[in-house]
Amino acid sequence: MTEQPPQPVQNPLTMVMKAKSEEDYAALAQLVGHLQSLPPDQNPVIIALNKIGTVHFARFAFLGNDQLAVITTYDGAFEVYINEFIDTIGDIFNALLAHAASAPPLPVQIHRQEFLDYVRSVDVGCVGRFYSAYPERTVLDILGPVGAPS
C-alpha cells in the first residue's frame, strides 16, 4: 500500500466574491488596481501579509466579468488567520465587501463571526488533496528569524 503524504501545515483559501453589479465590478477593479499599484512599503495588503507572517502566497484575480478572487496559502487555523486580517486590514475588506453580493454586515471588525461565515461560504475548496512541496514547513521555518516580520 502506498503511504499517503502528510497533511500540509499550509492551508489554501480561494475566496470568490461576486460583484453586486457591473458598476460594483468596476469599483472593485479600480480599488484592487490602486492597491496593486502602490509601492510595497505603502501597500497596506503587503504590509499586513508581512506583519502576519503566516502567508506563503497571496494574489487577487478577476474571474469572468463579475467576480474577484482572493487566493492565498497560509499556515495555521482558519479562524486565527482571518481574525489577523480583520485586525490588520479590516477596512480593506470593508471596501471590497461594499461591492460584493451577499456580503456580511459591515464593518467586519464588529461582525467578525459573520465575516468568518461569509469567507467559509465563498471559499472554493480544492479538488482532491492540497499539494505542497514542503508540507511540514511554515513561513517562519522557511524565512527563519532573519526574514521574520517584525
Phi and psi in radians as a Rosetta constraint file:
Dihedral C 1 N 2 CA 2 C 2 CIRCULARHARMONIC -1.344 0.35
Dihedral N 2 CA 2 C 2 N 3 CIRCULARHARMONIC 2.327 0.35
Dihedral C 2 N 3 CA 3 C 3 CIRCULARHARMONIC -1.319 0.35
Dihedral N 3 CA 3 C 3 N 4 CIRCULARHARMONIC 2.346 0.35
Dihedral C 3 N 4 CA 4 C 4 CIRCULARHARMONIC -1.312 0.35
Dihedral N 4 CA 4 C 4 N 5 CIRCULARHARMONIC 2.465 0.35
Dihedral C 4 N 5 CA 5 C 5 CIRCULARHARMONIC -1.145 0.35
Dihedral N 5 CA 5 C 5 N 6 CIRCULARHARMONIC 2.705 0.35
Dihedral C 5 N 6 CA 6 C 6 CIRCULARHARMONIC -1.116 0.35
Dihedral N 6 CA 6 C 6 N 7 CIRCULARHARMONIC 2.645 0.35
Dihedral C 6 N 7 CA 7 C 7 CIRCULARHARMONIC -1.154 0.35
Dihedral N 7 CA 7 C 7 N 8 CIRCULARHARMONIC 2.191 0.35
Dihedral C 7 N 8 CA 8 C 8 CIRCULARHARMONIC -1.083 0.35
Dihedral N 8 CA 8 C 8 N 9 CIRCULARHARMONIC 2.634 0.35
Dihedral C 8 N 9 CA 9 C 9 CIRCULARHARMONIC -1.314 0.35
Dihedral N 9 CA 9 C 9 N 10 CIRCULARHARMONIC -0.290 0.35
Dihedral C 9 N 10 CA 10 C 10 CIRCULARHARMONIC -1.489 0.35
Dihedral N 10 CA 10 C 10 N 11 CIRCULARHARMONIC 2.672 0.35
Dihedral C 10 N 11 CA 11 C 11 CIRCULARHARMONIC -2.268 0.35
Dihedral N 11 CA 11 C 11 N 12 CIRCULARHARMONIC 2.473 0.35
Dihedral C 11 N 12 CA 12 C 12 CIRCULARHARMONIC -1.597 0.35
Dihedral N 12 CA 12 C 12 N 13 CIRCULARHARMONIC 2.579 0.35
Dihedral C 12 N 13 CA 13 C 13 CIRCULARHARMONIC -2.356 0.35
Dihedral N 13 CA 13 C 13 N 14 CIRCULARHARMONIC 2.187 0.35
Dihedral C 13 N 14 CA 14 C 14 CIRCULARHARMONIC -2.217 0.35
Dihedral N 14 CA 14 C 14 N 15 CIRCULARHARMONIC 1.533 0.35
Dihedral C 14 N 15 CA 15 C 15 CIRCULARHARMONIC -1.577 0.35
Dihedral N 15 CA 15 C 15 N 16 CIRCULARHARMONIC 1.989 0.35
Dihedral C 15 N 16 CA 16 C 16 CIRCULARHARMONIC -1.969 0.35
Dihedral N 16 CA 16 C 16 N 17 CIRCULARHARMONIC 2.010 0.35
Dihedral C 16 N 17 CA 17 C 17 CIRCULARHARMONIC -1.843 0.35
Dihedral N 17 CA 17 C 17 N 18 CIRCULARHARMONIC 2.311 0.35
Dihedral C 17 N 18 CA 18 C 18 CIRCULARHARMONIC -1.614 0.35
Dihedral N 18 CA 18 C 18 N 19 CIRCULARHARMONIC 2.295 0.35
Dihedral C 18 N 19 CA 19 C 19 CIRCULARHARMONIC -1.226 0.35
Dihedral N 19 CA 19 C 19 N 20 CIRCULARHARMONIC 2.580 0.35
Dihedral C 19 N 20 CA 20 C 20 CIRCULARHARMONIC -1.161 0.35
Dihedral N 20 CA 20 C 20 N 21 CIRCULARHARMONIC -0.579 0.35
Dihedral C 20 N 21 CA 21 C 21 CIRCULARHARMONIC -2.768 0.35
Dihedral N 21 CA 21 C 21 N 22 CIRCULARHARMONIC 3.068 0.35
Dihedral C 21 N 22 CA 22 C 22 CIRCULARHARMONIC -1.080 0.35
Dihedral N 22 CA 22 C 22 N 23 CIRCULARHARMONIC -0.678 0.35
Dihedral C 22 N 23 CA 23 C 23 CIRCULARHARMONIC -1.131 0.35
Dihedral N 23 CA 23 C 23 N 24 CIRCULARHARMONIC -0.703 0.35
Dihedral C 23 N 24 CA 24 C 24 CIRCULARHARMONIC -1.180 0.35
Dihedral N 24 CA 24 C 24 N 25 CIRCULARHARMONIC -0.642 0.35
Dihedral C 24 N 25 CA 25 C 25 CIRCULARHARMONIC -1.077 0.35
Dihedral N 25 CA 25 C 25 N 26 CIRCULARHARMONIC -0.753 0.35
Dihedral C 25 N 26 CA 26 C 26 CIRCULARHARMONIC -1.097 0.35
Dihedral N 26 CA 26 C 26 N 27 CIRCULARHARMONIC -0.687 0.35
Dihedral C 26 N 27 CA 27 C 27 CIRCULARHARMONIC -1.155 0.35
Dihedral N 27 CA 27 C 27 N 28 CIRCULARHARMONIC -0.693 0.35
Dihedral C 27 N 28 CA 28 C 28 CIRCULARHARMONIC -1.087 0.35
Dihedral N 28 CA 28 C 28 N 29 CIRCULARHARMONIC -0.766 0.35
Dihedral C 28 N 29 CA 29 C 29 CIRCULARHARMONIC -1.072 0.35
Dihedral N 29 CA 29 C 29 N 30 CIRCULARHARMONIC -0.713 0.35
Dihedral C 29 N 30 CA 30 C 30 CIRCULARHARMONIC -1.161 0.35
Dihedral N 30 CA 30 C 30 N 31 CIRCULARHARMONIC -0.780 0.35
Dihedral C 30 N 31 CA 31 C 31 CIRCULARHARMONIC -1.110 0.35
Dihedral N 31 CA 31 C 31 N 32 CIRCULARHARMONIC -0.848 0.35
Dihedral C 31 N 32 CA 32 C 32 CIRCULARHARMONIC -1.134 0.35
Dihedral N 32 CA 32 C 32 N 33 CIRCULARHARMONIC -0.721 0.35
Dihedral C 32 N 33 CA 33 C 33 CIRCULARHARMONIC -1.027 0.35
Dihedral N 33 CA 33 C 33 N 34 CIRCULARHARMONIC -0.739 0.35
Dihedral C 33 N 34 CA 34 C 34 CIRCULARHARMONIC -1.101 0.35
Dihedral N 34 CA 34 C 34 N 35 CIRCULARHARMONIC -0.848 0.35
Dihedral C 34 N 35 CA 35 C 35 CIRCULARHARMONIC -1.024 0.35
Dihedral N 35 CA 35 C 35 N 36 CIRCULARHARMONIC -0.782 0.35
Dihedral C 35 N 36 CA 36 C 36 CIRCULARHARMONIC -1.234 0.35
Dihedral N 36 CA 36 C 36 N 37 CIRCULARHARMONIC -0.340 0.35
Dihedral C 36 N 37 CA 37 C 37 CIRCULARHARMONIC -1.472 0.35
Dihedral N 37 CA 37 C 37 N 38 CIRCULARHARMONIC -0.209 0.35
Dihedral C 37 N 38 CA 38 C 38 CIRCULARHARMONIC -1.285 0.35
Dihedral N 38 CA 38 C 38 N 39 CIRCULARHARMONIC 2.544 0.35
Dihedral C 38 N 39 CA 39 C 39 CIRCULARHARMONIC -1.051 0.35
Dihedral N 39 CA 39 C 39 N 40 CIRCULARHARMONIC 2.583 0.35
Dihedral C 39 N 40 CA 40 C 40 CIRCULARHARMONIC -0.892 0.35
Dihedral N 40 CA 40 C 40 N 41 CIRCULARHARMONIC -0.668 0.35
Dihedral C 40 N 41 CA 41 C 41 CIRCULARHARMONIC -1.326 0.35
Dihedral N 41 CA 41 C 41 N 42 CIRCULARHARMONIC -0.081 0.35
Dihedral C 41 N 42 CA 42 C 42 CIRCULARHARMONIC -2.081 0.35
Dihedral N 42 CA 42 C 42 N 43 CIRCULARHARMONIC -0.028 0.35
Dihedral C 42 N 43 CA 43 C 43 CIRCULARHARMONIC -1.544 0.35
Dihedral N 43 CA 43 C 43 N 44 CIRCULARHARMONIC 1.976 0.35
Dihedral C 43 N 44 CA 44 C 44 CIRCULARHARMONIC -1.076 0.35
Dihedral N 44 CA 44 C 44 N 45 CIRCULARHARMONIC -0.498 0.35
Dihedral C 44 N 45 CA 45 C 45 CIRCULARHARMONIC -1.210 0.35
Dihedral N 45 CA 45 C 45 N 46 CIRCULARHARMONIC -0.821 0.35
Dihedral C 45 N 46 CA 46 C 46 CIRCULARHARMONIC -1.141 0.35
Dihedral N 46 CA 46 C 46 N 47 CIRCULARHARMONIC -0.712 0.35
Dihedral C 46 N 47 CA 47 C 47 CIRCULARHARMONIC -1.043 0.35
Dihedral N 47 CA 47 C 47 N 48 CIRCULARHARMONIC -0.769 0.35
Dihedral C 47 N 48 CA 48 C 48 CIRCULARHARMONIC -1.127 0.35
Dihedral N 48 CA 48 C 48 N 49 CIRCULARHARMONIC -0.770 0.35
Dihedral C 48 N 49 CA 49 C 49 CIRCULARHARMONIC -1.022 0.35
Dihedral N 49 CA 49 C 49 N 50 CIRCULARHARMONIC -0.757 0.35
Dihedral C 49 N 50 CA 50 C 50 CIRCULARHARMONIC -1.172 0.35
Dihedral N 50 CA 50 C 50 N 51 CIRCULARHARMONIC -0.679 0.35
Dihedral C 50 N 51 CA 51 C 51 CIRCULARHARMONIC -1.182 0.35
Dihedral N 51 CA 51 C 51 N 52 CIRCULARHARMONIC -0.766 0.35
Dihedral C 51 N 52 CA 52 C 52 CIRCULARHARMONIC -1.126 0.35
Dihedral N 52 CA 52 C 52 N 53 CIRCULARHARMONIC -0.751 0.35
Dihedral C 52 N 53 CA 53 C 53 CIRCULARHARMONIC 1.273 0.35
Dihedral N 53 CA 53 C 53 N 54 CIRCULARHARMONIC 0.313 0.35
Dihedral C 53 N 54 CA 54 C 54 CIRCULARHARMONIC -2.146 0.35
Dihedral N 54 CA 54 C 54 N 55 CIRCULARHARMONIC 0.102 0.35
Dihedral C 54 N 55 CA 55 C 55 CIRCULARHARMONIC -1.774 0.35
Dihedral N 55 CA 55 C 55 N 56 CIRCULARHARMONIC 2.123 0.35
Dihedral C 55 N 56 CA 56 C 56 CIRCULARHARMONIC -1.392 0.35
Dihedral N 56 CA 56 C 56 N 57 CIRCULARHARMONIC -0.817 0.35
Dihedral C 56 N 57 CA 57 C 57 CIRCULARHARMONIC -2.518 0.35
Dihedral N 57 CA 57 C 57 N 58 CIRCULARHARMONIC 2.585 0.35
Dihedral C 57 N 58 CA 58 C 58 CIRCULARHARMONIC -2.690 0.35
Dihedral N 58 CA 58 C 58 N 59 CIRCULARHARMONIC 2.479 0.35
Dihedral C 58 N 59 CA 59 C 59 CIRCULARHARMONIC -2.803 0.35
Dihedral N 59 CA 59 C 59 N 60 CIRCULARHARMONIC 2.744 0.35
Dihedral C 59 N 60 CA 60 C 60 CIRCULARHARMONIC -1.758 0.35
Dihedral N 60 CA 60 C 60 N 61 CIRCULARHARMONIC 2.560 0.35
Dihedral C 60 N 61 CA 61 C 61 CIRCULARHARMONIC -2.568 0.35
Dihedral N 61 CA 61 C 61 N 62 CIRCULARHARMONIC 2.360 0.35
Dihedral C 61 N 62 CA 62 C 62 CIRCULARHARMONIC -1.594 0.35
Dihedral N 62 CA 62 C 62 N 63 CIRCULARHARMONIC 2.328 0.35
Dihedral C 62 N 63 CA 63 C 63 CIRCULARHARMONIC -2.023 0.35
Dihedral N 63 CA 63 C 63 N 64 CIRCULARHARMONIC 2.186 0.35
Dihedral C 63 N 64 CA 64 C 64 CIRCULARHARMONIC 1.052 0.35
Dihedral N 64 CA 64 C 64 N 65 CIRCULARHARMONIC -2.499 0.35
Dihedral C 64 N 65 CA 65 C 65 CIRCULARHARMONIC -2.123 0.35
Dihedral N 65 CA 65 C 65 N 66 CIRCULARHARMONIC 0.414 0.35
Dihedral C 65 N 66 CA 66 C 66 CIRCULARHARMONIC -2.639 0.35
Dihedral N 66 CA 66 C 66 N 67 CIRCULARHARMONIC 0.196 0.35
Dihedral C 66 N 67 CA 67 C 67 CIRCULARHARMONIC -2.349 0.35
Dihedral N 67 CA 67 C 67 N 68 CIRCULARHARMONIC 2.528 0.35
Dihedral C 67 N 68 CA 68 C 68 CIRCULARHARMONIC -2.078 0.35
Dihedral N 68 CA 68 C 68 N 69 CIRCULARHARMONIC 2.260 0.35
Dihedral C 68 N 69 CA 69 C 69 CIRCULARHARMONIC -1.898 0.35
Dihedral N 69 CA 69 C 69 N 70 CIRCULARHARMONIC 2.392 0.35
Dihedral C 69 N 70 CA 70 C 70 CIRCULARHARMONIC -1.936 0.35
Dihedral N 70 CA 70 C 70 N 71 CIRCULARHARMONIC 1.997 0.35
Dihedral C 70 N 71 CA 71 C 71 CIRCULARHARMONIC -2.066 0.35
Dihedral N 71 CA 71 C 71 N 72 CIRCULARHARMONIC 2.109 0.35
Dihedral C 71 N 72 CA 72 C 72 CIRCULARHARMONIC -2.410 0.35
Dihedral N 72 CA 72 C 72 N 73 CIRCULARHARMONIC 2.819 0.35
Dihedral C 72 N 73 CA 73 C 73 CIRCULARHARMONIC -2.232 0.35
Dihedral N 73 CA 73 C 73 N 74 CIRCULARHARMONIC 2.164 0.35
Dihedral C 73 N 74 CA 74 C 74 CIRCULARHARMONIC -2.376 0.35
Dihedral N 74 CA 74 C 74 N 75 CIRCULARHARMONIC 2.842 0.35
Dihedral C 74 N 75 CA 75 C 75 CIRCULARHARMONIC -1.693 0.35
Dihedral N 75 CA 75 C 75 N 76 CIRCULARHARMONIC 2.576 0.35
Dihedral C 75 N 76 CA 76 C 76 CIRCULARHARMONIC 1.592 0.35
Dihedral N 76 CA 76 C 76 N 77 CIRCULARHARMONIC -2.872 0.35
Dihedral C 76 N 77 CA 77 C 77 CIRCULARHARMONIC -1.376 0.35
Dihedral N 77 CA 77 C 77 N 78 CIRCULARHARMONIC 2.466 0.35
Dihedral C 77 N 78 CA 78 C 78 CIRCULARHARMONIC -0.958 0.35
Dihedral N 78 CA 78 C 78 N 79 CIRCULARHARMONIC -0.868 0.35
Dihedral C 78 N 79 CA 79 C 79 CIRCULARHARMONIC -1.067 0.35
Dihedral N 79 CA 79 C 79 N 80 CIRCULARHARMONIC -0.745 0.35
Dihedral C 79 N 80 CA 80 C 80 CIRCULARHARMONIC -1.108 0.35
Dihedral N 80 CA 80 C 80 N 81 CIRCULARHARMONIC -0.798 0.35
Dihedral C 80 N 81 CA 81 C 81 CIRCULARHARMONIC -1.028 0.35
Dihedral N 81 CA 81 C 81 N 82 CIRCULARHARMONIC -0.899 0.35
Dihedral C 81 N 82 CA 82 C 82 CIRCULARHARMONIC -1.149 0.35
Dihedral N 82 CA 82 C 82 N 83 CIRCULARHARMONIC -0.706 0.35
Dihedral C 82 N 83 CA 83 C 83 CIRCULARHARMONIC -1.120 0.35
Dihedral N 83 CA 83 C 83 N 84 CIRCULARHARMONIC -0.594 0.35
Dihedral C 83 N 84 CA 84 C 84 CIRCULARHARMONIC -1.112 0.35
Dihedral N 84 CA 84 C 84 N 85 CIRCULARHARMONIC -0.677 0.35
Dihedral C 84 N 85 CA 85 C 85 CIRCULARHARMONIC -1.196 0.35
Dihedral N 85 CA 85 C 85 N 86 CIRCULARHARMONIC -0.674 0.35
Dihedral C 85 N 86 CA 86 C 86 CIRCULARHARMONIC -1.026 0.35
Dihedral N 86 CA 86 C 86 N 87 CIRCULARHARMONIC -0.776 0.35
Dihedral C 86 N 87 CA 87 C 87 CIRCULARHARMONIC -1.167 0.35
Dihedral N 87 CA 87 C 87 N 88 CIRCULARHARMONIC -0.612 0.35
Dihedral C 87 N 88 CA 88 C 88 CIRCULARHARMONIC -1.661 0.35
Dihedral N 88 CA 88 C 88 N 89 CIRCULARHARMONIC -0.708 0.35
Dihedral C 88 N 89 CA 89 C 89 CIRCULARHARMONIC -2.381 0.35
Dihedral N 89 CA 89 C 89 N 90 CIRCULARHARMONIC 0.695 0.35
Dihedral C 89 N 90 CA 90 C 90 CIRCULARHARMONIC -0.960 0.35
Dihedral N 90 CA 90 C 90 N 91 CIRCULARHARMONIC -0.658 0.35
Dihedral C 90 N 91 CA 91 C 91 CIRCULARHARMONIC -1.170 0.35
Dihedral N 91 CA 91 C 91 N 92 CIRCULARHARMONIC -0.505 0.35
Dihedral C 91 N 92 CA 92 C 92 CIRCULARHARMONIC -1.146 0.35
Dihedral N 92 CA 92 C 92 N 93 CIRCULARHARMONIC -0.782 0.35
Dihedral C 92 N 93 CA 93 C 93 CIRCULARHARMONIC -1.115 0.35
Dihedral N 93 CA 93 C 93 N 94 CIRCULARHARMONIC -0.659 0.35
Dihedral C 93 N 94 CA 94 C 94 CIRCULARHARMONIC -1.029 0.35
Dihedral N 94 CA 94 C 94 N 95 CIRCULARHARMONIC -0.753 0.35
Dihedral C 94 N 95 CA 95 C 95 CIRCULARHARMONIC -1.148 0.35
Dihedral N 95 CA 95 C 95 N 96 CIRCULARHARMONIC -0.736 0.35
Dihedral C 95 N 96 CA 96 C 96 CIRCULARHARMONIC -1.166 0.35
Dihedral N 96 CA 96 C 96 N 97 CIRCULARHARMONIC -0.822 0.35
Dihedral C 96 N 97 CA 97 C 97 CIRCULARHARMONIC -1.205 0.35
Dihedral N 97 CA 97 C 97 N 98 CIRCULARHARMONIC -0.352 0.35
Dihedral C 97 N 98 CA 98 C 98 CIRCULARHARMONIC -1.058 0.35
Dihedral N 98 CA 98 C 98 N 99 CIRCULARHARMONIC -0.360 0.35
Dihedral C 98 N 99 CA 99 C 99 CIRCULARHARMONIC -1.908 0.35
Dihedral N 99 CA 99 C 99 N 100 CIRCULARHARMONIC 0.102 0.35
Dihedral C 99 N 100 CA 100 C 100 CIRCULARHARMONIC -1.747 0.35
Dihedral N 100 CA 100 C 100 N 101 CIRCULARHARMONIC 2.396 0.35
Dihedral C 100 N 101 CA 101 C 101 CIRCULARHARMONIC -1.196 0.35
Dihedral N 101 CA 101 C 101 N 102 CIRCULARHARMONIC 2.544 0.35
Dihedral C 101 N 102 CA 102 C 102 CIRCULARHARMONIC 1.008 0.35
Dihedral N 102 CA 102 C 102 N 103 CIRCULARHARMONIC 0.497 0.35
Dihedral C 102 N 103 CA 103 C 103 CIRCULARHARMONIC -1.196 0.35
Dihedral N 103 CA 103 C 103 N 104 CIRCULARHARMONIC 2.706 0.35
Dihedral C 103 N 104 CA 104 C 104 CIRCULARHARMONIC -1.278 0.35
Dihedral N 104 CA 104 C 104 N 105 CIRCULARHARMONIC 2.951 0.35
Dihedral C 104 N 105 CA 105 C 105 CIRCULARHARMONIC -1.057 0.35
Dihedral N 105 CA 105 C 105 N 106 CIRCULARHARMONIC 2.558 0.35
Dihedral C 105 N 106 CA 106 C 106 CIRCULARHARMONIC -1.992 0.35
Dihedral N 106 CA 106 C 106 N 107 CIRCULARHARMONIC 2.706 0.35
Dihedral C 106 N 107 CA 107 C 107 CIRCULARHARMONIC -1.378 0.35
Dihedral N 107 CA 107 C 107 N 108 CIRCULARHARMONIC 2.680 0.35
Dihedral C 107 N 108 CA 108 C 108 CIRCULARHARMONIC -1.130 0.35
Dihedral N 108 CA 108 C 108 N 109 CIRCULARHARMONIC -0.445 0.35
Dihedral C 108 N 109 CA 109 C 109 CIRCULARHARMONIC -1.112 0.35
Dihedral N 109 CA 109 C 109 N 110 CIRCULARHARMONIC -0.508 0.35
Dihedral C 109 N 110 CA 110 C 110 CIRCULARHARMONIC -1.641 0.35
Dihedral N 110 CA 110 C 110 N 111 CIRCULARHARMONIC -0.564 0.35
Dihedral C 110 N 111 CA 111 C 111 CIRCULARHARMONIC -1.888 0.35
Dihedral N 111 CA 111 C 111 N 112 CIRCULARHARMONIC 0.972 0.35
Dihedral C 111 N 112 CA 112 C 112 CIRCULARHARMONIC -1.035 0.35
Dihedral N 112 CA 112 C 112 N 113 CIRCULARHARMONIC -0.886 0.35
Dihedral C 112 N 113 CA 113 C 113 CIRCULARHARMONIC -1.101 0.35
Dihedral N 113 CA 113 C 113 N 114 CIRCULARHARMONIC -0.693 0.35
Dihedral C 113 N 114 CA 114 C 114 CIRCULARHARMONIC -1.101 0.35
Dihedral N 114 CA 114 C 114 N 115 CIRCULARHARMONIC -0.671 0.35
Dihedral C 114 N 115 CA 115 C 115 CIRCULARHARMONIC -1.176 0.35
Dihedral N 115 CA 115 C 115 N 116 CIRCULARHARMONIC -0.781 0.35
Dihedral C 115 N 116 CA 116 C 116 CIRCULARHARMONIC -0.995 0.35
Dihedral N 116 CA 116 C 116 N 117 CIRCULARHARMONIC -0.792 0.35
Dihedral C 116 N 117 CA 117 C 117 CIRCULARHARMONIC -1.112 0.35
Dihedral N 117 CA 117 C 117 N 118 CIRCULARHARMONIC -0.690 0.35
Dihedral C 117 N 118 CA 118 C 118 CIRCULARHARMONIC -1.108 0.35
Dihedral N 118 CA 118 C 118 N 119 CIRCULARHARMONIC -0.844 0.35
Dihedral C 118 N 119 CA 119 C 119 CIRCULARHARMONIC -1.031 0.35
Dihedral N 119 CA 119 C 119 N 120 CIRCULARHARMONIC -0.761 0.35
Dihedral C 119 N 120 CA 120 C 120 CIRCULARHARMONIC -1.024 0.35
Dihedral N 120 CA 120 C 120 N 121 CIRCULARHARMONIC -0.687 0.35
Dihedral C 120 N 121 CA 121 C 121 CIRCULARHARMONIC -1.263 0.35
Dihedral N 121 CA 121 C 121 N 122 CIRCULARHARMONIC -0.433 0.35
Dihedral C 121 N 122 CA 122 C 122 CIRCULARHARMONIC -1.883 0.35
Dihedral N 122 CA 122 C 122 N 123 CIRCULARHARMONIC 0.116 0.35
Dihedral C 122 N 123 CA 123 C 123 CIRCULARHARMONIC -1.382 0.35
Dihedral N 123 CA 123 C 123 N 124 CIRCULARHARMONIC 2.107 0.35
Dihedral C 123 N 124 CA 124 C 124 CIRCULARHARMONIC -1.533 0.35
Dihedral N 124 CA 124 C 124 N 125 CIRCULARHARMONIC 1.927 0.35
Dihedral C 124 N 125 CA 125 C 125 CIRCULARHARMONIC -1.201 0.35
Dihedral N 125 CA 125 C 125 N 126 CIRCULARHARMONIC 2.891 0.35
Dihedral C 125 N 126 CA 126 C 126 CIRCULARHARMONIC -1.273 0.35
Dihedral N 126 CA 126 C 126 N 127 CIRCULARHARMONIC 2.653 0.35
Dihedral C 126 N 127 CA 127 C 127 CIRCULARHARMONIC -1.612 0.35
Dihedral N 127 CA 127 C 127 N 128 CIRCULARHARMONIC 2.004 0.35
Dihedral C 127 N 128 CA 128 C 128 CIRCULARHARMONIC 1.362 0.35
Dihedral N 128 CA 128 C 128 N 129 CIRCULARHARMONIC -2.838 0.35
Dihedral C 128 N 129 CA 129 C 129 CIRCULARHARMONIC -1.328 0.35
Dihedral N 129 CA 129 C 129 N 130 CIRCULARHARMONIC 2.635 0.35
Dihedral C 129 N 130 CA 130 C 130 CIRCULARHARMONIC -1.430 0.35
Dihedral N 130 CA 130 C 130 N 131 CIRCULARHARMONIC 2.163 0.35
Dihedral C 130 N 131 CA 131 C 131 CIRCULARHARMONIC -1.580 0.35
Dihedral N 131 CA 131 C 131 N 132 CIRCULARHARMONIC 2.444 0.35
Dihedral C 131 N 132 CA 132 C 132 CIRCULARHARMONIC -2.442 0.35
Dihedral N 132 CA 132 C 132 N 133 CIRCULARHARMONIC 2.300 0.35
Dihedral C 132 N 133 CA 133 C 133 CIRCULARHARMONIC -1.234 0.35
Dihedral N 133 CA 133 C 133 N 134 CIRCULARHARMONIC -0.359 0.35
Dihedral C 133 N 134 CA 134 C 134 CIRCULARHARMONIC -2.371 0.35
Dihedral N 134 CA 134 C 134 N 135 CIRCULARHARMONIC 1.268 0.35
Dihedral C 134 N 135 CA 135 C 135 CIRCULARHARMONIC -1.116 0.35
Dihedral N 135 CA 135 C 135 N 136 CIRCULARHARMONIC -0.329 0.35
Dihedral C 135 N 136 CA 136 C 136 CIRCULARHARMONIC -1.877 0.35
Dihedral N 136 CA 136 C 136 N 137 CIRCULARHARMONIC 0.169 0.35
Dihedral C 136 N 137 CA 137 C 137 CIRCULARHARMONIC -1.953 0.35
Dihedral N 137 CA 137 C 137 N 138 CIRCULARHARMONIC 2.243 0.35
Dihedral C 137 N 138 CA 138 C 138 CIRCULARHARMONIC -1.556 0.35
Dihedral N 138 CA 138 C 138 N 139 CIRCULARHARMONIC 3.018 0.35
Dihedral C 138 N 139 CA 139 C 139 CIRCULARHARMONIC -0.995 0.35
Dihedral N 139 CA 139 C 139 N 140 CIRCULARHARMONIC -0.797 0.35
Dihedral C 139 N 140 CA 140 C 140 CIRCULARHARMONIC -1.171 0.35
Dihedral N 140 CA 140 C 140 N 141 CIRCULARHARMONIC -0.543 0.35
Dihedral C 140 N 141 CA 141 C 141 CIRCULARHARMONIC -1.107 0.35
Dihedral N 141 CA 141 C 141 N 142 CIRCULARHARMONIC -0.686 0.35
Dihedral C 141 N 142 CA 142 C 142 CIRCULARHARMONIC -1.330 0.35
Dihedral N 142 CA 142 C 142 N 143 CIRCULARHARMONIC -0.809 0.35
Dihedral C 142 N 143 CA 143 C 143 CIRCULARHARMONIC -1.355 0.35
Dihedral N 143 CA 143 C 143 N 144 CIRCULARHARMONIC -0.554 0.35
Dihedral C 143 N 144 CA 144 C 144 CIRCULARHARMONIC 1.275 0.35
Dihedral N 144 CA 144 C 144 N 145 CIRCULARHARMONIC 3.089 0.35
Dihedral C 144 N 145 CA 145 C 145 CIRCULARHARMONIC -1.091 0.35
Dihedral N 145 CA 145 C 145 N 146 CIRCULARHARMONIC -0.527 0.35
Dihedral C 145 N 146 CA 146 C 146 CIRCULARHARMONIC -1.176 0.35
Dihedral N 146 CA 146 C 146 N 147 CIRCULARHARMONIC -0.710 0.35
Dihedral C 146 N 147 CA 147 C 147 CIRCULARHARMONIC -1.536 0.35
Dihedral N 147 CA 147 C 147 N 148 CIRCULARHARMONIC -0.058 0.35
Dihedral C 147 N 148 CA 148 C 148 CIRCULARHARMONIC -1.163 0.35
Dihedral N 148 CA 148 C 148 N 149 CIRCULARHARMONIC 2.428 0.35
Dihedral C 148 N 149 CA 149 C 149 CIRCULARHARMONIC -1.097 0.35
Dihedral N 149 CA 149 C 149 N 150 CIRCULARHARMONIC 2.595 0.35
